[in-house]
Amino acid sequence: MRQFLPLLFLPLTLHAQNPIIHNQFCADPTARVFNGKVYLYPSHDINPPKPLPEGVREDWFCMEDYHVFSSENLTDWKDHGVIINQKDVPWGNPGAYSMWAPDCVERNGKYYFYFPDAPKDGHGFTIGVAIADKPEGPFTPVKTNIQGVGGIDPCVLLASDGNAYLFWGPGRCAKLKDNMIEIEDDTPVETIKFGEREFQMSGVNCLKDLPSRQAEGPFAFEYNGNFYLTYPYVRENTEVLGYAMSKHPMGPYEYKGLIMKEHANGCWTNHHSIVNFKGQWYLFYHQNDYSPNDDKRRSVRIEKLYFNPDGTIKEVTPTLRGVGIVDALSKIEVDRYSSASSDVKIEFLDEEDKFQGWSARLEKKGSYLTFNDVDFSKFENGYVTANVKADKNTSFIIRDKNAKGKIIAQFKVVCITEGQFKRDYSGQWLTVTAPVNYLPKNITDLYISTEEGGLNIDNIQFKNSEKYFSKPSSTFLQPDNDGFIKRWHILEPINMDLFTNAIFTDSYLDSVFCNSNYTKLFATQPSDNQKVKYNNQNLVWHKTDSERFNVKLFRFSEMYSKKYYGVLYSAVTVINCDEDIENVRLAVGSNSASCWWLNDEKILLMQGDRRMVKDDCVSKSVTLKKGRNVLRGAVINGPGMSDFCVRFIDKNLNPVRNIRIE
Amino acid sequence: MAKKFVSTILTVFSAGVLCAQTGQPYIHDPSTLAECDGKYYTFGTGSGGLISEDGGWTWKGGAERPGGGAAPDVVKIKDRYLVAYSATGGGLGGGHYGRILTMWNKTLDPKSPDFKYSKPIEVAMSDGMEDCDAIDAGLLYIPEQNRLWVSYGTYFGNIRMVELDPETGKRLEGYEPIDIAIDCEATDLLYRDGWFYLLGTHGTCCDGVNSTYNIVVGRSKDVKGPYLDNVNRDMKQGGGKMVVATGDRAVGAGHFGRFVVDEGIEVMSCHWEADFNQGGRSVLAILPLTWKNGWPKAGEKIKPGVYEIQSERRGYALEIATDFVRIPQDRQAWWKIDPKQKVDTLKFQQLSDVEKNWKKGDIEVRLSDFMFRPNQNWKIEAVTDKGGYLGNPYFKITIEGTDRALTAAENFEVKATEKYSGLDTQLWRIEQTIDGNYRIMPKRLAGENSDNTKFVLYSIGDSTPILKEWDYNTDNSKWNIVKHDK
């Protein structure tokens, strides 16, 4: 059964702000850069199995395996699945659930994964190694643990002196042999007194005389000629991340201060790693985001980390936003905001399934949040959607950069409608949309504020509009492979005040299509942008190419901000033929009823409530004469998405394509 | 030259009273029928739905489904029921931001202690601007493959499809919606013999007796399409072959659902926008589903009337075993006939001509040449107070003009009793097979305590009917119900 586990955990792409892994707990993150990608080796918190295995505590850490994750951009994380389970460790206790904080380094093309575990015989923890040819495995555990090393939280420093140094908790260090699985034979041994008992401990205690109460999880690295030993310890009641510096990997180290304060929410542990990726330093750490009432189930977060000119580290403030540039076309989880007004709260979407994530509650008019680093380079033209929940109708605004920035979009949240189609969506999640009024450039920050009463926002997403029409080229256009004519002059819709499609009888259509007032519109060949007047309505002809076989009149109206239900559309095209083409028929589909004229002769009337169907109605045989032929149509529609498709077919039912559209 | 008398077979039945379901079958967009602990359920637009406790003939309200919205669907997956619906969207006051939601229940019976819907999960959505309105879910589950899909959408742009996880009811991770049609409503997917079928509703909805709603179909070897109709037109170009539009005194078929009763016996559910027999209201319809050349089509429900019951095996007619009585006829040598001589219309043999010589008590039944004889004229009548099965009530089958009733007898025999006494062995379910024949099944076998769902009228010999297990793969199991001119 167990060998199938990796298959069950097929690589998943997970979007990330903080926390970065969204479908499981994970803690003690060690991040390493291999082959241009960041690989994350965390420990894997789980809820204790039920019934509780022997020796496992309900309220304690519980970890039975390791996953590895990778990312090319720190926002999209791929889960490569389980690399080691506690049952795979030859020397380990297969039921101890003690797979604590690991590390992984690459040397001479091999990947060495270091991990603590409870040994089969004996108490406490020791450290073992597993080896792979690739960072995501498969890893093969070494038969024995690292002899002479007792403790947890291994970290291996590959120093510029060519040596590999193993650090482990609380803060001991020993040099590794070239085989990476043993410590040097000349590693010093220290006798430690613990109450009445005495212990033999290998290596050097690098935290000697430093603030180090309950220290654990050492992470050592080298930068600009300095060695940094960073580690969680208890300053007052819970852990902080502190660090010390030295000119030598094994010290002596001098304490320098904090990297991160105690967690504000009381999460007792913190554990971290520091990595440089593409020139920027990052701090990986954890907090119990998905398990607010149980700080033994934790989640990994990332922040940027900066150095002072003297090599000391600037203290890092935890954020929800985390790191990474977020594509405007992806779901932007604004509940992971960069900053917010003091009233803004985050709320779980589903208290019973916290991995569903959060929404941000903006309580009142003027509440705001900001979300940094959104990349608009792929957004061309379109709209923005938001998932929101409100108790009353309200509105909110997205601005560029800050409170005074240009308005990108203005949303109305209508959760209660009155009148004929009365609806009440108060307190329910809704997707609302708004046109984008101002298109930000490249990477920018977003500022979202409420204009009326409060609401919850889960996410927003910018979307490019689909393309339905394009500007005609100056050359002739041939029908497409199926013979569909895609270039038309289309008149802005005439308002008909229709509320149903049920009235499109033959005689009604005749009265609309054949009255002289209407036919007058076609007395002269229309040109692009030509203005006309019909029954006191000012209308404009537009020459356009349909991107599709069907001309989406609904979207045409939308493009020119015109009415799209209860309207009459008019379309004209000019077909050029090199010679007479006899015995062809016009084949049309239209939504809804329509009428078609070739060279001013009515050749097809399509009555009734119709959906657009290819070759729905076909005319009697007609002749396309040599030279110019004017084809015009009128499409009338009540409710529904109006469109039409038009082609000529020959007597063998093949499409006519040897024509050119002006 | 064969002297065979070619009878006129009427395929158009006279208007009957049994076209729609009985009870209070008022519903719009009924979900695919689902069976749970011997009862049948369907959910409709709005909230709630219908229950049938008599096998599928009488329907009344009482099914419970929270969430409201348009055109839900339900499918049984292993030992649970998955319901898909959408609370928002649908245009009008709802905008076009639709969400397809799924939720589970262990039972559909609101009175069961296990009746509890799980929290709905969103599996697909439309943002209100795009060419889709994510409502009108249609579920397809293929047990053999343990795979699950949902189609959705309306006239507002495209019909889309996503694959779901049959264990959780969630969308498969990373599965992006696929456009499979345009401009339909209330779609449904079905799978048969390696083909996927997409059924959609075209025409005008919600206009009472003027509604032109009709169900069309396209098919594809790949669930992702393209779904082509019978003239190879893609449903993404509006294609579709009609499955059903109108029924007996009812118009506006919408929201297809398929239910497989048995091998070779299928029904489809839909609603009629307006049943002329029920005040023009929108009602549940359950029709036989037939298959011809790989295309589904609504079949013909059996209706009350007088019929020949003809075996598909040999073509002989079911009759009670009485004397063959010759019909007297003045005959002339054919070579002496004056072709200008006026001819008379001859009468068929009348019951009164022969009945007095029929014996009292039970009479055996057998199969023989159909000769328009009184012992071959079976009157099929609905029995409206004994329940029924999906689509119809039970029928009693008697010799026209008599009370002699076709009855399931001991040892899997059939006979005609002298009197009809309302026994379950005298009640018959008559269902159209997918190839257009009928199967004829007694409600109960003689001496049994529970209803029969296996044994059917069966030609064991060309001339001999018995009761034997239903087997779609033999014509012995199948019958034609033929209406003749009097």
Interface residues (C-beta under 8 A of the other chain):
Chain A: L12 T13 D350 E352 Y383 T385 T417 G419 Q420 F421 K422 R423 Y425 Q428 L430 T431 V432 T433 K463 S465 E466 T500 N501 A502 F549 N550 G589 N591 G608 D609 R611 M612 V613 K614 D615 D616 P639 G640 M641 C645
Chain B: A87 T88 G91 L92 G93 G94 Y97 R99 K119 M125 S126 D127 G128 M129 E130 D131 Y155 F156 G157 E173 G174 I182 D183 H202 G203 T204 D207 N210 T212 R233 D234 Q237 G238 G239 G240
